[in-house]
Amino acid sequence: MQYRKDRKGNELSVLGYGCMRFTRKGSGIDIDKAEKELMYAVQSGVNYLDTAYIYPGSEAAVGEILSRNHCREKVFLATKLPHYMIKSIEGVEKIFKEELRRLQTDYIDYYLMHMLTDTDTWEKLKKIGITEWIESKLKSGAIRNIGFSYHGHTEMFQKLIDVYDWDFCQIQYNYMDEHSQAGRAGLKYAAGKGIPVIIMEPLRGGRLVDLLPRGAKRLFEQDKLGRTPAELAFRWLYNQPEVTCVLSGMNSMEMIEENIKTAEKGKAGHFGEEDDALVEAVKAEIQKTVKVGCTGCGYCMPCPRGVDIPVTFRCYNEMYSETKSGARKEYLQCTAFRQNQSSASLCIECGKCESHCPQQIEIRKELKNAVRELETLPYKVARKGIALFKLW
């Protein structure tokens, strides 16, 4: 196993265990199967475990497995505060205590503000006293490192990096999101400030393996070097020295064994020309299914009405390159879970965006198409509920 250091000198395994996708059995988690898989990973050198308050049964399962095997001190434990469910600092404390109880521990190594969407949300948290609460937990040792996870575009990510002295951050990043979400520019920005970056969705929830278009699958079938889709995606990430740890939601021994094998060689600079060529060929096959030729450059922004145009088009494209349900979920996360919502339906067709688009996209027309596909009745109901209960 390869390891990379955080800003305090802790050595994190380049492969982290994402505990959201434990196999379920009946109404709960198959704890015995999860224990077998998680402990195999830990014994193989994986030492960063990621869970969250809102992952059903995950925190409790992780706590039980670590307790059974007496190995809490051997791992770095990360979990998240669902700030969008909280109205007061008392609520923050209540949830934190519940997480400690579930995890059967008295401290969290890496604690994240879950899905911190924008600076307005951070200002809201500051007003209820979040910075004072964080400082008290850091001082007492109940929290060892503080960070945030993020879904959104590069510019806002960079702003969030600068609003607080974070110990680490977590972003969605893979070879298809190289220039969307926080992107390579966001990764380098955080790393340039000495902030370790944890990567989530390296395979886009498995889509860069299981849901590749036929043309991309054929490339791997014909590959003389025998590279697999998962291996290529992880090695692409490990090749970048700014990446600290890559999370994988593993739930089979086959998956764990393959990922550990790849992580054992996970050094920066080991990605060759043949690897780059295969990545570009696979991306080209995926992009054949693209509906809108948006590169995520952001020249169309800011929208006078607050529409997040790059995010809208990314999710619209994902409906056809990946899955409709996954794309709609991501769209909801990125546009509705924020104080100032950024839904495409807010567009008033002023045309300002089109005058700046280097791809000469008919943005107003395509936004209408995206609204029809993305803003279905469930989305509208959820958006109203988020606004009503101020879940952001």
N, C-alpha and C positions, 0 to 999 in steps of 0.2 A: 504494500500500500504506500502511495506517495502522500506527503503531508505538506501543507503550506501554513505559514504563520499569520495570526491576526496581529493587530496593532499592539497587543500586550504580550506577544511572544508565545501564545498558545499554539500548538501544532494541531491543525484540523485536517482530518482525512479529506483528500480531494473528492471522494465520494461520500455524500451524506445520505442518511436514510430518511426519506419522506414518509411519515407515518399516517398519512391521510387515506392511503389506499389499502390498508389491511383487508384481507379477505373476510367477508361477512358471513355469518352463519345464523340463519333465522333472523331475529331482530337485533342481533348484536355482532360483535367481532369474534371470529374464530380464534380465541386466545392461544390455544395450544399450537395451531399452525403459525400464528404470528410470532409466538415465542421461538419456535424452531428456526424460523427465517431470520428474525432480528438477531438472535444470539449467534447464528452462523456468521452474519455480517460483522457483528462486534468482535467475535473471535478471529475474524479475518482482517481486522484493523480498522473497520469503520467506527469512528468515535463521535460523529455529529448526528444527533437525532432531532428531527423537526416534527412538531405537532402543533395543535392550536385548540383553543377553547371550543370553537364551533365544529371541529371534526368529530362527528358522532362516535363516542366511545373511545376515541384515540388516546386522549391523555390518560384515562383510567387504565387502558390496556398497557401503555408504555410503563406507567407506574408499577403495575402489577408484575410485568415481565422483569423490570430492573430489580424489584424487591425479591422476587423468587430466586434470582440468580446472583443477588448480592453484588451488583456491579455498577451502582449509581456513580461511584467515583471514577469509573473507567471511561465515562462518556461525557460529552458536552450536550446538555439538554436545552433545546430551543422550543419555546412556545410563544403564544401571541395574545395580546389584549384586544378583544373585540370592541374598540372604542365607539363604534357606531351603535352599540347597544347601551351606551352609558350616558347618564345625564349629570352625574356628580362625582366628586372624588371619592365619596363613600362607596359609590358603585364600582369604581376602579378597585378599591381595596377589597371589596367583597368578592369580586371575580378572581383577583389575584390569590386570595386565600383559598378559594375553591380549587384553583389550578394546583396550588401546592398540595392540597389534600388529595386530589386525583392522582398526581404524579408521585405521591408518597415521598416528598422531599421538602427541605426547608430553604432551598435556593434554586434559582434558575440561572443557568450559565449565559444564555442569550435570549433576551426578551424583546419582542417586536410589537410595535404598533401595527396591527393587522390591517392591510389594505389602506394605508395612509394615502389619500387620493390627491390632496392639494394643500396649499399653504393656508387657505381659509379654515380647513378642518383642523390643522395644527393650532391655529390661533384660537379656535373654539376650545380645544383641549387645554391650552395655556390658561384660559380664563377660569377654568374650573380647578386649576392648580396642578396640572400634570407634571410640570417641570420640577416643582418642589417635591412632589411625590416620588418622581424618578430619582432625584438626588438623595432622598432619604433612604431609598431601597439600595442604591449603589453604595452609600456610606455604610449601611448595616451589613452588606454582603448578600442580602436576599436576592438581589439581581447583580450579576457580575458584568454584563455587557448589555447596552441598550441600543436598539435599532428599529428599523421599520421595513415593512414589505410594501411593494409598489406595483400597481398596474396603471399605465398611462403613457404619456409621451415624454420625450427627452427633456424638453424645456422645464416642465413642472418638476420632474425628478431632480434636476440640477438645483432648482430653487429649494426643494425640500432638503437636499443635502446640506444646504447652507443655513437653514433656520435653527440648527441645534448641533451640538458637538457629539454626533453619533459615533458609536463604537463599531457599527457595521450596518449593512443594509442588505436587502434581498430583492432581486428583480427577476422577471421572466426574461429569458435570453436563450436563443438557439440560432442556428444558421438561417432560419427563415425570419427571425425577428432581429436580424443584425442591425437593421435601420428603422425599426419600429419599437414600440414600448420604450423603455429607457435606452435600449440599443447600445451599440458599441461606444457611441459618444458618451452616453451616461455612465457606462462601465468605466471608461477611462477617466471621466471627470471625478467619480468617487475614488477610484484608486489613486488618482493624482493628489487627492487630499488625504491620503493615508487611510482611507476607510475600506476595510475588507468587504468584498461583495460575494454574497451567497446566491447561487443560481437556482431558480426553480423553473419547471417546465422545459427541461433540456430536450425533451422529445415531444413537446406540446401535448402532454397528457397521453403519450403513446402514439400520437397521430403520425409522427415521423418514422414510425415503424409499421404499425398495423394498418394505417389508412393512407399509405402512399399510393399515388396513382399507378396504374399498370406499367407505364413507361419507366417510372422510377424503380419499381420493383425489378424490372427486367435488367436495369443497369447493375443492380447488386447480384442478380442471378448470373450475369456474364462477367462479373469482376474477377480477374485472374488472381488478385491478391486475397480474395476470400473475405473481404471486409463486410461486416453486417451493418444494417441501418443504425442500430444503437451504438455500436462501436465507433462509427464515423462521427455521429453527433456528439458523443462524449469527448472523443479525441480533438474535435474542432474546438471545444471549450477548454480542455486542458492545455491546449497549445498556447492559450492566452495567459500570460503571467498575472494579469489583473484579476483573474478568476481565483477565488479562494477555495470554494467548496461547491460541488454540484449535487443538488438533491435529486434523488430518484425514488418515486413511489413504488417500491418493489414489493411484489406479493407472490413470487414463485421462486423456488430454488434455482431454476434455470436462469431467470432474470438476474438474480443476485450473483450467481457464479460468473455470468458473462460480464456484468458491470464491474465486479471486483477484479477480474482478469484485465480489463481495460484500464482500471484505475491503478493497477500495479505498474503501468508504464506511462502514467499520466503526467508527463513532464512538458513544460513549455518549450517550444521550438522543435518538437518532434513531428510536426505535420509537414509532409513533403508535397512536392508539386503534383504527384499523382493523387494525393488526398484532396488537395484544392480542386483539381480537375473533376473529381467525382462529386464533390459538394456542389460545384457549379452546374454540373450536368443534372443532378437530382433536383436542384432548385429550378432549373429551366423546365423540367417535366412538371413540377408542381405548379409553376406559374402559368402553364398552359390553361389551367382552369380558372385563372384570375378574371374577375368581372370588370374591375376598374384598375387601370394602370397606375395607381398611386404608389409612389416610392416612400411615402412617409416623411418627405423632406421638411414639411411644415411651413413652406413659403406662403401657403394660403391662410395661415394663422397670424394674429388672433381673429376670430370671427366676431363681428360686432354684437352678435346675439349669443355668443358663448358656445356655439356648436364645435365639438371636437371632430373636425373633418377627417384627419388622418386615422383616428381610432374608428370612426364610422366605416370608412372604406376598408380598413383592415378586417374588421369583423364581417362586413358584407362579403369580402373575398373568401374568408374562412368558411362561410356557409357552403361554398362550392368546392373548395379545396380540401375541407375537412368534414365537420359535421354541423348541421344547422343548430342543434341543441347547444353544442359547445360554443358556437359563435354567438348565439343569443345570450348565453350566460355571461360571456366575456363582455359583450356590449353593455349589459346591465351593470356589471361591476364598474366599467370604465366611464359610464355616462350618468348613471342614476345615483350611485353611491357617493355623492359629493354634495357639498352645501349649495353650490351653484351648478345645477344640472346642465349637461352639455349634449342633450339629445338632438339628433338630426332634425326632428320635427320642429325645432325652434327656428329653423331657417326661414328668413323673410324674402329670400331671393334678391338680395341687394346686388349680388354679382361681384362684390369686392374681391372675393377669393379667386375667382376665375382670372382676374387681371394679373394675378401674381403666380399662377400655376405654371411651372416650367414644362409640365407634361401636356398642357393645353386641354385638360380634362373639362368636360361639361359638368362642372361640380353641382350646379343647382339641379340639373336633370338626374344625375346619379344619386344625389342625396334623397330625392323623392323615391327612386327605386329602392334605396336602402331602407327607407322608412317603412315601405310596404312589407319588406322581408323581415326586418329586425324588430320593429315596434308593433308587435302583435298584441292581442288583448292581455295575455299574461304580463307582458312587459309594462303596459299602461297601468295595470292594477298595481304591480310591484312598485313602479315609479311613484305613484300617488301615495302608496303606503310608506315608502321611504321618506318622502317629503312630509307627510302627516306626522309620523312618529319621530322625525328627525334622526333617522338611523345613521345618517352620515356623521 
